[in-house]
Amino acid sequence: MKTLLLLSTLAAGILGSGCAPIALTRNDAGNREVCDTAQMARVEYAAQRAYTEVHWVSCPKIKQPVG
């Protein structure tokens, strides 16, 4: 009986830790990610000069200090 209790507690702990959020580092806590509009403008300008199209799936990110 004690073995069953130990195994069930261990299984619950493993499953519960899989759902835990990612811990923030000191660097992440004081910054937020925003789109790098300057880089996007440079890429679109270069594409315009080369007569090509740019379709953004996701924007390039930079870290901006909060506050």
Phi, psi and omega in degrees: 000319179294325179295319179296318177296318179297315180293320180292322177294319178296318179295319178296322178294320179292316180293323180291325180287338177292338181262003182289142178291158178289132181290137178279138174273172180297325180290323181287326187294328183263005182231157172231150181268130177228164179290139178274089185292331179293317178292322178297320179294320178296318180294317180292324177295316178295322178292323179296319179291333180266005181057046175235165179254150176241127175241112184277125173271317172213150184274154174292138186257145170230158178263127180243131180298141179274136174109000000 
